Amino acid sequence: MADMEAFRDAVTGWAAGGSGERARDLAARLDVRTVVLLEGPSDFAAVEALAALRGRDLAAEGVCVLPMGGAMSVGRYAGLLGPNGLGLRLTGLCDEREQGFYHRGMERAGASPGDVFVCVADLEEEMIRALGPETVEGIVLRTEEDQRPWQTFVRQPAQHDRTREQRLRRFLGTRKGRKIRYGRLLVEALSPGRTPAPLDALFANL
């Protein structure tokens, strides 16, 4: 929904030091009730893809999915949007190593840290485990622009002692934009009942 994109842009500008007036106006006009705070665009792609897969229009439900550009920004966004700011309900998804940033930011904003769902390493690792490395490698090999890079990557000496799962996770992060593309592709490959637990719990909470 274009209007929800406008709300995301307004919030990003506000968090960068601009005026919050447009964000407040759009939140009221769009009846935004919940904001999902995500670390970055690959998580955003995965959440949007899962919403489509499950037939949910999150914007129509008053849910804004918001990539912040890094977990260290969560305190600023939570303070602007949460109970002590616009009064919106906050939830989110983060990596285990970033859990402290999320919990502190949510608590200071008057929100519940229990509404943050945690991936053990990151969402890519969760997806590889849920799908299995054979399935993920098959997706990589069917992705035309990544067939040759993957075959070159696995022949590198540094990859020889790594597990298949470790090689896949490393490969997904080696080129700008690749994690975003696979955020969508891996979710679309999920069979019913195989959604990673943190992502499934997030949707159950919306």
C-alpha positions in Angstrom: 0.0 0.0 0.0 1.5 3.3 -1.1 0.2 5.2 1.9 2.0 2.8 4.3 5.2 3.4 2.3 4.6 7.1 2.8 4.3 6.5 6.6 7.5 4.5 6.6 9.3 7.3 4.8 7.9 9.9 7.2 9.0 7.9 10.2 12.5 7.4 8.8 12.8 11.2 8.2 11.5 11.8 11.8 14.1 9.4 13.2 16.8 11.2 11.3 15.9 14.5 13.1 13.1 15.8 11.0 9.6 16.8 12.0 7.2 14.2 13.2 4.1 16.0 12.0 3.6 14.0 8.8 4.1 10.7 10.6 1.5 11.6 13.2 -1.0 12.7 10.5 -0.5 9.5 8.5 -0.6 7.2 11.5 -4.1 8.6 12.3 -5.3 8.6 8.7 -4.1 5.1 8.1 -5.2 3.8 11.5 -1.8 2.4 12.2 -2.0 0.3 15.3 1.2 -1.9 15.3 4.7 -1.4 14.0 7.1 -4.3 13.3 10.6 -3.1 13.9 13.1 -5.0 11.7 16.9 -4.6 11.4 17.1 -4.3 7.7 15.7 -4.8 4.2 16.3 -8.6 3.9 14.1 -9.2 7.0 11.5 -6.8 5.5 11.5 -8.8 2.2 10.9 -12.0 4.2 8.1 -10.6 6.3 6.4 -9.1 3.2 6.7 -12.4 1.3 5.3 -14.4 4.2 2.3 -12.0 4.5 1.6 -12.5 0.8 2.0 -16.3 1.1 -0.5 -16.3 4.0 -3.0 -14.0 2.2 -2.6 -11.2 4.8 -2.7 -7.5 3.9 -0.8 -6.1 6.8 -1.2 -2.5 5.8 -5.0 -3.0 5.8 -4.7 -4.5 9.2 -3.0 -1.4 10.5 0.4 -3.0 10.7 3.5 -1.1 9.4 6.5 -3.3 8.7 9.5 -1.0 9.2 13.2 -1.7 8.4 15.3 0.6 10.6 18.8 0.2 8.9 20.3 -1.5 11.9 19.5 -2.8 15.4 21.2 0.1 17.1 18.5 2.4 15.8 15.7 0.5 17.7 15.8 2.8 20.8 15.2 5.9 18.6 12.4 4.3 16.6 10.7 2.7 19.6 10.8 6.0 21.5 9.1 7.8 18.7 6.5 5.2 17.9 5.8 3.2 21.1 3.6 3.8 24.2 5.8 6.8 25.2 5.6 8.3 21.7 2.8 7.9 19.2 1.2 5.2 21.4 1.5 2.4 18.9 2.0 -1.2 19.7 5.5 -2.4 19.0 6.8 -5.8 18.0 9.9 -7.0 16.1 12.3 -9.6 14.9 16.0 -9.6 15.6 19.2 -11.6 15.7 20.3 -13.1 19.0 23.4 -10.9 19.1 21.2 -7.8 18.8 18.6 -8.9 21.4 20.0 -6.5 24.1 19.5 -3.4 21.9 15.9 -4.4 21.2 15.1 -5.2 24.8 16.6 -2.0 26.2 15.0 0.1 23.5 11.6 -1.5 24.0 11.7 -1.1 27.8 12.7 2.6 27.6 9.8 3.2 25.2 7.3 1.5 27.5 6.8 -1.5 25.3 7.1 -5.2 26.1 10.4 -6.9 25.2 8.4 -10.1 25.1 7.0 -9.0 21.8 10.4 -9.3 20.2 11.1 -12.6 18.5 14.7 -13.8 18.3 16.6 -15.7 15.5 19.5 -17.8 16.8 22.1 -16.4 14.4 20.0 -14.5 11.8 16.9 -15.1 9.7 19.0 -16.6 6.9 20.3 -19.3 9.2 16.8 -20.0 10.4 15.6 -20.3 6.8 18.4 -22.7 5.8 17.6 -24.9 8.8 13.8 -24.8 8.1 14.2 -25.7 4.4 17.3 -27.8 4.6 20.6 -27.0 2.8 19.8 -29.2 -0.2 16.6 -27.2 -0.9 18.4 -23.8 -0.4 21.3 -24.8 -2.7 18.7 -25.9 -5.3 17.1 -22.4 -5.1 20.6 -20.8 -5.5 21.3 -22.9 -8.6 18.0 -22.1 -10.2 18.7 -18.3 -9.7 20.4 -17.5 -13.0 22.6 -14.7 -11.7 23.9 -16.8 -8.8 24.7 -20.1 -10.5 28.2 -19.3 -11.6 29.1 -17.2 -8.5 28.0 -20.1 -6.2 30.1 -22.6 -8.1 33.1 -20.3 -7.9 32.4 -19.6 -4.2 32.3 -23.2 -3.1 35.7 -23.9 -4.8 37.5 -21.3 -2.7 39.9 -22.9 -0.2 38.4 -20.9 2.7 35.1 -22.8 2.2 36.5 -26.3 2.2 36.3 -26.8 6.0 32.9 -25.2 6.4 29.6 -27.1 6.5 27.1 -26.8 3.7 24.9 -24.7 5.9 27.8 -22.4 6.8 28.8 -21.9 3.1 25.2 -21.1 2.1 24.8 -18.5 4.9 28.1 -16.9 4.0 27.3 -16.8 0.3 24.0 -15.1 0.9 25.8 -12.2 2.6 28.7 -11.8 0.1 27.0 -9.4 -2.4 24.8 -6.3 -1.8 21.2 -7.1 -2.5 21.5 -10.9 -2.4 20.1 -11.3 1.1 17.1 -9.1 0.1 16.4 -11.3 -2.9 16.7 -14.5 -1.0 14.6 -13.1 1.9 11.7 -13.4 -0.6 12.8 -16.6 -2.5 13.4 -18.7 0.6 10.1 -17.8 2.2 8.3 -18.6 -1.0 9.8 -22.1 -0.9 8.5 -22.9 2.6 6.0 -25.7 2.9 3.1 -25.4 5.4 4.3 -25.9 8.9 8.0 -25.3 8.1 8.1 -21.5 8.8 11.0 -20.8 11.2 9.7 -20.4 14.8 10.7 -16.7 15.3 9.0 -15.7 12.1 5.9 -17.8 12.8 5.7 -16.4 16.3 5.9 -12.9 15.0 2.9 -13.5 12.6 0.9 -15.1 15.4 1.5 -11.9 17.4 0.1 -9.6 14.7 
